[in-house]
Amino acid sequence: MNAFVLAAGFGKRMGSLTENCPKPLLKIQGITLLDYSLYLLNEWKISNVWINTHYLGEKIKSHLQNFTKFPIHVIEEKTEILGTAGGIRTGLPKDSLNESILLINPDTLFFPNPDFSPNDSLSDGIKIHLYLLPSPPNQNYTQINIGENGSLEFGKGAYYYIGLAILNPNCLIHLEKNKYYDLSDIFKECAARGEITGEVFSGTVLDLGTKELWDSYIQKDIFGKEITKILSFVNSSKMT
């Protein structure tokens, strides 16, 4: 399976932390958010990875220039940001549009159970499969309901999308390249047609998407015993 890392942002939500550093390269326990995502992709036997960038994207490209574990294609959205759906539609080459891809958001740290592995295929007629968790209290996530056979309904329910999904890129083929589109709109359109499913993620997550969340966890032991294995991956991958 191939993967797409959604790393294009404006560099604003983290305040002074991202004044000279793009958010995916912020470090927690000596490990960048992006490096941890790549560590997971390696664990899940991903073959090729595309990463879209915007704010200080040249630093992400430089960080990855000697990466050795699998091919990485950095897509720089230099002039304007294209959104989550627009970035995928514009960045993926034509010969990759017929193969499902794993989407991952590096803002979130995923801690899967040992038996977890992303689905490498979608059921017939299904264009997108989302991984969900019960909505935490006092958080403004889009509510999602899981129905029969994993069908999803947006706007109500007890679950939220965690930023990990399987997507058939053909569901974006109608979008015009180099224009802004948001994946949340695509999710809802597919739900209306019965083309999206979901399941509860087998594991836990840690959202570090805002400065407030980052500040609350930066001094904590996030990775535990796994940190030795993660650092070994980072060092052996020749990342700068």
N, C-alpha and C positions, 0 to 999 in steps of 0.2 A: 504494500500500500504506500501511496505518497501522502505527503502532509503539507499543509499551508499554515504558517505561523503569522497571526495577525498582529504585526508590530508597528503599524503606521499610526502615529498619534500626533497631537499638537504640542506636547510637552508642557502642558499648563496645569494639570491636576495635582502634580507633585510639588508645586511651588519652587523654592530655591534648590531642591534636590536635583532638579533636571535643568538647572540653568546652563550647565555645560556638559550634561550627560543625558542621552535619551533614556527614557524609563526602562526599556528592556535590558539596559546595561547596568542598572542599579544593583548593588550587591547586598545580599543578606547572608551572613556567616561566610563571607568570602566568595559567594556564588552568585553570578548574575541571574536575573529572572529568565533571560533568554537561554543561558547555559543549562538551567534546570529543565526547561522545556525540551531542549535538544537531548538531554540525558534521558528523559522519558521516551522520546521518539526512538532513540537507539534501543531502549529496553523493549519497545513494541515492534522492533524489526522494520522500521520505516525505510523505504528504499531511496526516495528523493524528497527534498524539502524546498518549498518556495517561502520566502519571507518578504513581506512588503514593508517598506519604511517610508518615513516622511521627515519628521523633526530630527535633525542631526543624523540623518540616515547614513551619511558617509562614515560615521564612527561605528555603526553596526556592521557595515560592509568591511571596514578595516579589521574589526574584531574577529570576523569569520574568515578572513582571507586564507588562512592556513589550515582550516578545519579539514580533518581527514576521515571522519567516520562514514559519511555518505555525502553525495552531491547536494550542495546548497546553492540555490539561485536567489540572489538578492534583487528585489524589484524596488527601485527608488521612485517614489511618487514625489518628484521634485517641485513641480509648480503648484499643484493643489492636491489635497487629500481626496481620495476616491471612495472612502467609506468601506465597510467590511465586504459588502457584495461587489461594489465597483472595483475594489482592489483585486479580488479574486478573478472577476471576469476579464479584467484588463491584463493581469499578470500571468495567468496560466497560458501556456502555448496551446495551439490548436490540437496537437496530437495528445494532449493530456485531458481533454474535455470529456472523454468517454470512460475514464477510470475514476472510481470514487476516491475522494481524498479525506484525510483526517484534518479537521480544523482545530487549532489550539490557541488559546489566548494566554500569552505569557504573564499577564497581570495576575493570574490566578495560579497558585501552587497546588498541584494535584497530588494527593497521596493515595494511590490506588491500593486496594487489597492485593495480596500476592497472586490471587487467581484471576485478576482483571486483565483483559486484553481487549482493545477496541474491535468492534465488528469489522471484518475486512470486506463485507459485501452488504448490499441493501436488499430487502425483500422486493418482489415484483411490484411495480407501480409506486414504490416509495423513493422519493428523491432526497430526503434528509432524515437523519436519525440523531436526536439530541440526548445528551446525558444530563440528568436532572438530580436535584436534591430537595428535601423539604425546605420551604422558605423559612429563613431565620426571622425571629420577631423584630419589629421596628426597622425593617429594611424595605426599600422601595423597588423591589424587583418585579418584573412582569409576572403575574400569576399564571400558572399553567396547570391544566388538569390532564391526568393520564386516564384515558378511557379504555374501551375494549380493544384487545390486540395491540396495545401501546399507542393508539391514536391520541393526538394531542388537541387540546382546546385552549386558546389563549384568552386572557382577560379574567379568568377565574380559576381557582384550584389551589392546591396546597404545595406546589412545587415551583422551582425556578431553574432557568438554564444556567449552567455553570461555566460555559465557555469552551466546551469540548463537544465535537459533533462529527458525524460522517455525512458527507455531501456529495451528491452526483453533480458535477459542474454543469451538466447539460440543463439543469434547472435555471441557470443564469444566462443561457445562450441568447435569450430575447433582449437582454440588456445591451445598451450601446456602450462600447468601450470608451475609456477615458472620461466617464461621467460618474457622478456620485450616486451610489445606491447603498442602502442599509440592509443588512441581512435580516433584521427583525421584520421588515416588510415582506421579504421573501418567505420567511417562516410562516407568517400569517396567511399569505396567499396559498402556500402549499397545504396548510391546515384546512383551508376552505375547500380544497379539492381532494382531501383525504390522502395527501402525498407525503405526510410527515409523521414520524413515530418518535417515541422516546422511551427511556427506561431510567430507573434510579441508578445513579453511579455507585459502583461498588468501592467505596472508600470515602475519604474526607477531602475537603478543599480549604484553602486559605486565600481569601481575596485581599490583594495588596494594591488595589487600583487607585487609592487616594492617599494623600500625605498623612491623614489622620490614622488610617489603617496601618500604614507603614510604620509610623512612630510608635504605635501600640505593640508592634511585634519585633522591632529591630533589635532589641536587647535579649530576645528570648531564643532558646534552643529550638529551632524550627525543624531541623532535619534529623536530629537524634543520631543513632548509630549509622544511619544511611549516609551521613556526610562523608565518610571515608571513601565509599564507593563513588559518590558523586564527584568528589574532588579528583579521584583517580581518572574518571572519565574526562573531566575538563582538562587535566594535565596531559593525558594521552592523546587528546584531540588537537593539541597544539593551538588552543585559542589564546589570543593575546589579552 
